[in-house]
Amino acid sequence: MMTKMVRYPLIFIIAALLLEGTTGFLSTQRILPHLPTMNVNLQARHQHDEELEDGKPSIHRRSLLASTFAAAYSTCFLPSSANAAIELATPSAKLRQRSKLVDSIFAQQMATGMVEYEKEVEQYKTDLFQKLFNSLANENSDGPSIPVIVEVGMGTFPNAKYYAQALSSSGVQLKGLDIVGVDPNSVMSSYAQDNARLYGLSSSLRTVNGVAEDLPFEDGSVDALVTTLTLCSVVDQTKALSEIRRVLKPNGGMFMFWEHVLSEDDENLALQQNLLNPIQTFSADGCHLNRRTGVNIQKAFDGKVDLNYVTLKDKWVIGPTTFGIATV
């Protein structure tokens, strides 16, 4: 889901967890260590803990479900999309129950946070989504099919405006969209639907509980997949990228990404990222400051990547960013 930065005392989050009796996770996606308060990226992401099952660790990526998986799966579409062009498969991962209290706090904060960040990245993301949609229009210009776009870590759907802008541009002629938002925090769904309505995408959006390492889609069934500030915190990035490639359609499926990474051009900043990473991963639900996500995407997609890099101003350890589109 798109991250949201808000100033929020860590002690309150811990208190909320204690009140609810949760002991499994702390779903703060990013903490920038500014004292006396912290810039906390309040994102309900993956459960970073591993539990042993039959002697083997089972991955609980990015976050835990708001209820048992069976219950969550039976109510995963809120609401059903009028443009539904794909059926969802049943994921194999066994997911644990989430903290509803913490999820609600994070969802509310994410719905209103990170305004300044969005202002700085707006033009980058506008251009990136436009490029994606132009390619989708070219791929679907001759047939009656509706493109399927999956956004992993959708959260409150702050990217909705980019979908709407790209879809309404004169150069894009699409018959519709089937957008499926995947997120482990079920509370996010209502916020995502609100943003979809705001930008005229209500009939295009479905939401489902899930995690990046076990996507609920059949092989080769998705036209495009989007992540923005998501791959920093998945438990197993290699597995997540493998899943992303698996579900994309062969010979043209596209993966659009916007991810903060280890600095490539500032040794001092990279040193700070490496030094702070243990604190970050412990305190921010597995968010890594020093991942080389661009390199890993190139490996996963055999070099078929339009890869770009920028360092955002005044964003400190989450300023270095890799972005682009990979193609199957």
N, C-alpha and C positions, 0 to 999 in steps of 0.2 A: 504494500500500500504506500501511497505517497506519504512521506514523513512530514510531521508537523512539529515545529520547535516552539515550545512555550516555556516560560520561566515557571518552574514548579519545584517546590522543595521535595527532595528525595524522601525525607522523613515521613511526609504525608502518604506517599505511595506505600511505604513499608507499613504504616499504621493501617491503611486500608486492607492490605493483605492479612495483617494480624486479626483485624476485626472479622474478616470473612473466614479465617482459619485456613487460608491457603498456605502451603509450604513449598509448592513445586516450582514457582517461577516469578520473575519480576519483569513485567512486559514494558519496560521503558526502552524504546528503540535506540535512542542516542542520547548520551549525556556528555555535554561539553563542560569540562571541569573548571567553571568559573565560580569562585567563592565571593560572598557567602552563600549565594544561591547558585543553582545550576540551570543551564539551558538543557532541558530534558526533551528529547524527542519522544513524545508520548504515543507510541505506536504499539498496538497489540499485535505482536509478531509471534515467532515460533517459540515453543517450549524447548529450551536449550538442553534440558536434562535428558538423559537416556535411561530407560528402564530395561532390565534384563528379562528376556523372554526366552525360555528354553536355552538359557546360556548365551544368547546373542542379544546385543543391544538393538532396540527398536528405535528408529529416529522419530522424534516429535518435532517436526520442523516448524519453524517460525512461531507457532502458538498452539494452544490447545483449544479444542472445540468447546462451545458454550454448553453443550450437553453431550451425552454419549453419541458416538458417530451415527448409530442407527436413527436416533431421534433427529439429529441435525440433518441427515441426508433426506429424511422424509419431508422436511420443511425448508429445503435449501433454496427454493426459488421464491423471491419476494419482490415483485410478483412475477408471473410467467411473462416471457417476452412474446409479443405478437409476431416478431420476426424470427422466432426460434428456427434455426436451420441445422442444429446439431443436437444429438442426444448425449447425455452425460453417462459415462461409465462409472462403475462403483470402484472407488480407490481401495487399495489393499492395505494401506497403512492403518494401524490401530492407534487411534488418537484419544488422548485423555481429556477429561472435563476441564473447562476453563473457569477462571474467576469472573463472574458476571459483574461484580462491583468494579473491579479493576478495568475490565473491558469497557464498561460504561463511562468511567472517568476518562480513559484514553480516547474513546470515540468522540466524546464531547470536546475535548481539547483539540483533537486533530481536525475537527470540523471548523475551528476558528483560528488555528495557529499557522505559522510559517508564511505569513503574508509577504514579508520582505524577501524571503527566499524565492517565492513564486514570481515576484516582480523581476528579480535579477535573471531568472532562467526562462522567462516567458518567451523571448524571441527565439532562443535555442529550441525550445520545445515546440513552438509554433512551426518552425521550419522543419523539424524532425517529423512531426505528425503529418505535415503537408506532403513530405516526400513519401511517407508510408502510404498515405491515401491515394496519391497519384499512381503508385505502383499497384495498389489494389484495384483501382479503376481500370488500369490497363489489363490486368489479369482477368477481370470479370466483365469486360466490355461486350463480349459476344454471347454470353450465356445468361440464363434466368436465375442463376444462383445468387444468394445473398452472402457476402463475405462473413466469415466467423472470426471475430477478434477476441482473444482471451487476454485479460489484464490480470496478472498475478500480483497479489498485494495491492488490490484496488483501494482498500480502505474506504474513505468517504467520497471517493471518485473526484478528486480535485482536477483530474485530467479531462473531465467532461467537456470543458470549454474548447479544448484542443480538438477533440473529436468533432464537435459541432462546427467549429471554424473550418476545419479541413473538409468536412462533408459538404458544406455549403459553398465552397469555393467554385469558381466557374470552371476550373479544370478537372473537377471530379464529378463523374457521372456514375453513381451507384444506385441500385434499385432498393437498397436498404442495408441494414447492418444487424448482425446477431452478436451483441457484446456480452461476454460472460465474465463477470468479476469474481475472482477467486481470493478469498481471504479467510483466515482462521477465526477472526473475531466477528461473530454473528451480529453484534450491535451495530457494526458499521453499515449493514445493509440498508437501514432506513435513511441514513445520511447519504449513502450513494444514490438511492432512489430520488431523494430530494434534489440532488445536483443534476441527476438525469432529467428530471422534470423541468428544472430551471433552464436547461439548454435544449429542450425538445427531444430528448432521447429515451423517454419513458417506454416507448414501444420496442426499443432495441435492447434494453438491459435486463439481464438476469444476474443474480448473485448466488454464490455457492460457497459453503465452507470447505476449505482445502488448503493444502500446502504444496510448495514448489517441487518437492522431491517425489510426489505421487499425485500427479494431475489427473483429474477425473475425465479424461478424454481418450478416445480410441487413437491408435496409431494413424498418423497422416490425415487428421480430420480438421485441423485448424489452419486458416489462411494466414493469420498473423498473431503474434503474441507480444505483449508489452510488459516491461517492468520499469518502474521508476523508483530508485532508492529501495530496492528489495533484496538484491543479491548480496548485499553486505551482511545480512543477518540470517540467511538460510543456514541450516546446520551443515549441510553437505552441498557445497556449490557445484562440485563436479556432477553429482547426481541430479541436482536441479537443472543444470544445463543439458544434461543427457535427456531428461524428461521433456524439456522445452523442445529440443530437436526431435524427439520421438513423436510428439503430437502434431508438429508442423507438417503441412502437406509437402510431399517430395517435389522436387523440380520447381521451386518458387515460393515455398512457405517462408515468411519473414519474421524475424525477431528484432523488435525495436527496443532499445535499452537506454537508460539514463542512470548511471550508478557512480557514487563517490568511491574513490580508490586511493591507494598509496601514491603520494606525490612522485611525479616522474622528473620534475625540473627544479626541486628545492630540497637539497639534502637536509637542511635544518628542519624543515617542516616534516619530511619523511622520518627523521629521527624522533621528533615529537610524537608523530603518529604511532611509531613502533613502541615508544616508551609508555604511552597512554593506553595502548591497545588492551593489555590485561585488565586494567580498570574498566575500560569501556565494555569489553565483552562480559565481564562479571556484572556490572551495574546496569547495562543497557540491553539485556536479553539477547546476548550473542552478537550484537552489532560489532563488526570488525572495521577498524580504521585503516588497516594495512593490506587489504586484499588487492591483488593485481587482476581485477575482474576482466579488464580488456584483453589481457593475455590469455586468460582462460576461455573467453568467448571465441577468440581466434582459433584456439586448439579444438574446441567443441564443434566449430563450423568449418574446419579445414581451411581456414584462412579466407573464407568467402564473407568478409566483413568490411563494411565501410566504417572504419574506426576513427574516432575523433577524441581529442583531449583538450580540456580547458581547466584553469584554476579560477574559481569564482572569488570575487573580492569579498573580504571581510567575513568569510565563512570558516576560516581557520582549518581545523583538521578534517572537515567534511567539504572543503572547497575543491580539492582536486577531483575532477569528474571525467569519466569516460562515457561516450555516447555514440550512437550510430545505429545501423541496421545490418544484421547478419542474414544471410540467405541460404536456404537448404538447396 
